[in-house]
Amino acid sequence: MADLNKQLGDYRLTTAQIYYHMPDVKDLLQEFIWQDYDLAPTFPHLHKFLDFWTREIDGKLHSVYVAKREIITTSDYRNADWLGTMQ
């Protein structure tokens, strides 16, 4: 129920594709996928996570790609083409 309340409160499912350098092998690029409900376009939860990353994790950030999706949309609903009773 909490997820539904977030969706009704303008939260959107947010996915961040995070590329970072390994601390011991600088030429190797790793990928980390982060996903949570967040508020677009400011993304406070993602910023909090990235702040934690730069403060606590040794892997230096290379780039971050962000995608968002409204979970409940009008396109998710459609009218029935047939209405009847089966016995």
C-alpha positions as CSV (number, residue, x, y, z in Angstrom):
1,M,0.0,0.0,0.0
2,A,2.9,2.3,0.7
3,D,4.0,2.1,-3.0
4,L,0.5,3.1,-4.1
5,N,0.5,6.1,-1.8
6,K,3.9,7.1,-3.2
7,Q,2.6,6.8,-6.8
8,L,-0.4,8.9,-6.0
9,G,1.9,11.5,-4.4
10,D,3.9,12.1,-7.7
11,Y,6.6,9.6,-7.0
12,R,7.8,7.7,-10.1
13,L,9.8,4.5,-10.5
14,T,13.3,5.7,-11.1
15,T,16.1,3.7,-12.5
16,A,19.7,4.9,-12.4
17,Q,22.4,3.2,-14.4
18,I,25.6,4.1,-12.6
19,Y,29.1,3.6,-14.1
20,Y,32.1,3.7,-11.8
21,H,35.8,3.0,-11.8
22,M,37.1,0.1,-9.7
23,P,39.5,1.5,-7.1
24,D,42.3,-1.0,-7.7
25,V,41.9,-1.2,-11.6
26,K,41.4,2.4,-12.8
27,D,40.9,1.3,-16.5
28,L,38.0,-1.1,-15.7
29,L,34.5,0.4,-15.7
30,Q,31.8,-1.3,-13.7
31,E,28.0,-0.9,-13.8
32,F,25.5,-0.6,-10.9
33,I,21.7,-0.4,-11.3
34,W,19.8,1.5,-8.7
35,Q,16.0,1.6,-8.6
36,D,13.5,3.2,-6.2
37,Y,10.5,5.5,-6.1
38,D,11.6,9.1,-6.4
39,L,10.3,12.6,-7.2
40,A,11.1,13.8,-10.7
41,P,12.7,16.1,-11.8
42,T,14.7,16.8,-8.6
43,F,15.3,13.1,-7.6
44,P,16.1,13.7,-3.9
45,H,16.5,9.9,-3.1
46,L,18.9,9.4,-6.0
47,H,20.9,12.5,-4.9
48,K,21.1,11.2,-1.3
49,F,22.3,7.8,-2.6
50,L,25.0,9.4,-4.9
51,D,26.1,11.6,-2.0
52,F,26.5,8.4,0.1
53,W,28.4,6.8,-2.7
54,T,30.9,9.6,-3.1
55,R,31.4,9.8,0.6
56,E,31.6,6.1,1.6
57,I,32.5,4.0,-1.5
58,D,35.9,3.9,-3.0
59,G,34.7,3.5,-6.6
60,K,34.9,6.9,-8.3
61,L,31.7,7.7,-10.3
62,H,32.1,8.0,-14.1
63,S,28.5,8.7,-15.2
64,V,24.9,8.3,-14.2
65,Y,22.0,7.8,-16.6
66,V,18.5,8.2,-15.2
67,A,15.1,6.9,-16.5
68,K,11.7,7.4,-14.9
69,R,8.3,5.9,-15.4
70,E,4.9,6.7,-14.1
71,I,3.5,3.5,-12.7
72,I,-0.1,4.3,-12.9
73,T,-1.1,5.8,-16.2
74,T,-4.3,6.1,-18.3
75,S,-2.8,3.9,-20.9
76,D,-2.8,1.0,-18.4
77,Y,-6.6,0.8,-18.5
78,R,-8.8,-0.1,-21.5
79,N,-12.5,-0.7,-22.1
80,A,-13.8,-4.3,-22.5
81,D,-14.7,-5.2,-26.1
82,W,-17.2,-7.8,-25.0
83,L,-19.6,-8.0,-22.0
84,G,-21.5,-11.2,-21.4
85,T,-22.2,-14.1,-19.1
86,M,-20.7,-17.5,-19.5
87,Q,-22.3,-20.6,-18.0
